[in-house]
Amino acid sequence: MKNLEQLSEIARSTAWKAADILQSYYHPNAATPSLDIQEQKDGPVTAADVAVNSCILQELQSVFGNSEFGYLSEETYKAYLAKNGQVPLPQAWVWIIDPLDGTRDFIDRTGEFAVHIALAYRGKPVLAVVAWPEQQKIYYAIQNAGAFAETRGGSAVKLQVSARDIVADLSIVTSRSHRGDRFNKLLQKFPCHNQLAVGSIGCKIATIVEQKADVYIALSGKSAPKDWDLAAPELILTEAGGRFTRFDGSALEYNRGDVSQWGGLLASNGCCHDDLCAAAEGILAEIDASLK
């Protein structure tokens, strides 16, 4: 096994550099290049996405090379897909990268955008970093070593999810966008009534490990969350004591070929996780039956 602590230090240093680049676009001056927003099928892409992606890949590839480590990035996956088809990267060790999670929030200036860097071994994340630039904070985790929040000064605080265990009192963190009719109906009937709107998935999970919320749900429609949306946040949540599964309780896997994570996913503080998954499945079954 690799020395994950050393790899984490490199990933965190890279994430701070990436955060600085995002901040340079988010708080522009006369010398800042145009955002050059391009609307694409899966959402907008900006010059900031591209610049941060290049930075992360350059930093990681200069240290780790391309033979033993693979790189699954939102901004380069289409080129890989066109060349190789929908097959997993061949390496056992794969960096999974989202240079700007929450691009729409970046454009809309909510401040709720993040950088995701995860390292997966045989499809399971073993190292994760989520940078929240506007908070000047990095969340990171190493498998079986806990999750932490790090500030610019380098001080780190260990993270632990809330112990709230009454379903009706739990707060669910949701998106402002990416909310189809089926998902809205699910939320209306879901037993957690307190809702908090937050942008990036990384920022959503940050609110759970900071004990400001307890539950997050993702439900695919015409599209679905991708590997790079979930790999880093998942490990940070689980290492802080939470759970992140599909509605049926099965675990998430990454670098499977299809980067879309279809179906229903639920992240929580773990206290009522199985009950919440069962509730979500039951509500969806009712919704789908009514649509037939």
Number of C-alpha atoms within 10 A of each C-alpha: 4 7 7 16 13 9 17 21 13 14 25 20 15 22 27 20 17 28 25 16 17 25 15 15 18 18 8 13 9 6 7 11 12 12 16 11 14 10 10 8 6 10 11 15 19 19 16 25 23 16 16 24 22 15 16 23 20 13 18 18 15 10 11 12 13 13 10 11 20 22 22 24 22 21 17 15 14 13 10 15 14 9 9 11 12 15 13 19 17 13 16 15 22 26 25 26 29 27 31 30 27 26 22 20 20 21 16 10 11 13 19 23 31 31 31 31 29 32 28 23 18 16 17 20 27 22 27 29 33 32 31 24 22 16 14 15 19 26 29 31 31 22 16 11 13 18 26 21 22 17 13 11 8 10 9 16 12 15 23 21 25 21 14 16 14 10 17 11 13 23 21 24 25 21 19 13 11 16 16 12 10 15 18 11 14 20 19 11 14 18 16 18 15 13 17 17 11 22 24 25 27 29 25 27 29 24 19 26 30 16 17 18 24 32 28 23 23 22 21 18 16 7 14 18 19 16 24 26 26 25 30 31 29 24 28 34 29 23 23 23 20 25 24 25 20 20 24 15 15 10 12 17 17 24 27 15 12 15 21 17 22 17 15 20 23 21 28 30 27 21 20 18 22 17 11 22 22 14 17 23 17 14 18 19 11 12 16 10 9 8 7 5
